[in-house]
Amino acid sequence: DMDARPGQTIKFNAKGTKDPDGNALTYNWWQYKDAGTYDSLVNIKASSSDQISFMVPKGSKKGTIHIIL
């Protein structure tokens, strides 16, 4: 969990994660709307990389945005 304000950029980083068998990893980040309370989609930048960012929508009210990797 983290707190953020509208207009704030949030960054997530999975750099350095490894597969226990040594296989190459692929990444796919997405917003799981059913688990959050924010009703619209956020724009996740670089959703198929190990590092992403998105901006908390301006004008949004208190709630949750649930992001899955």
C-alpha positions in Angstrom: 0.0 0.0 0.0 1.1 3.5 -0.7 -0.5 6.9 -0.4 -0.4 9.4 -3.3 -2.0 12.6 -4.3 -3.8 13.4 -7.6 -1.2 14.4 -10.2 1.6 12.5 -8.5 3.6 10.0 -10.6 3.9 6.6 -9.2 6.8 4.3 -10.1 7.2 0.5 -9.7 10.3 -1.4 -10.2 10.7 -5.2 -10.7 14.3 -4.9 -11.8 16.5 -7.7 -10.5 13.7 -10.3 -10.3 14.8 -13.7 -11.4 13.2 -17.0 -12.4 14.4 -19.8 -10.0 15.0 -22.0 -13.0 17.0 -19.4 -14.8 14.5 -18.8 -17.6 14.1 -15.4 -19.2 11.3 -13.3 -17.7 8.6 -11.2 -19.4 6.7 -8.5 -17.7 3.0 -7.5 -17.9 1.6 -4.8 -15.6 -2.1 -4.0 -15.5 -4.7 -2.3 -13.5 -7.1 -4.7 -11.7 -10.2 -2.6 -11.6 -12.3 -5.1 -9.7 -10.0 -4.9 -6.7 -9.7 -1.1 -6.7 -12.2 1.7 -6.2 -11.0 4.0 -9.0 -13.5 3.5 -11.8 -11.4 4.5 -14.8 -8.2 3.1 -16.3 -4.9 4.8 -15.6 -2.2 5.0 -18.3 0.6 2.7 -17.4 3.8 3.6 -19.2 6.0 0.8 -20.4 3.6 -1.9 -19.2 5.7 -4.7 -20.6 9.0 -3.7 -19.0 10.5 -4.3 -15.6 9.9 -0.6 -14.6 6.6 1.3 -15.0 5.0 4.6 -14.0 1.6 6.1 -14.1 0.1 9.4 -12.9 -2.6 9.4 -10.3 -5.4 11.1 -12.2 -6.0 14.8 -11.4 -9.3 15.4 -9.8 -9.6 11.9 -8.5 -11.1 11.3 -5.1 -9.7 9.2 -2.3 -9.8 5.5 -3.4 -7.5 2.7 -4.5 -5.8 1.9 -7.8 -4.8 -1.8 -7.8 -1.8 -2.6 -10.1 -0.8 -6.2 -10.8 2.5 -7.5 -12.2 
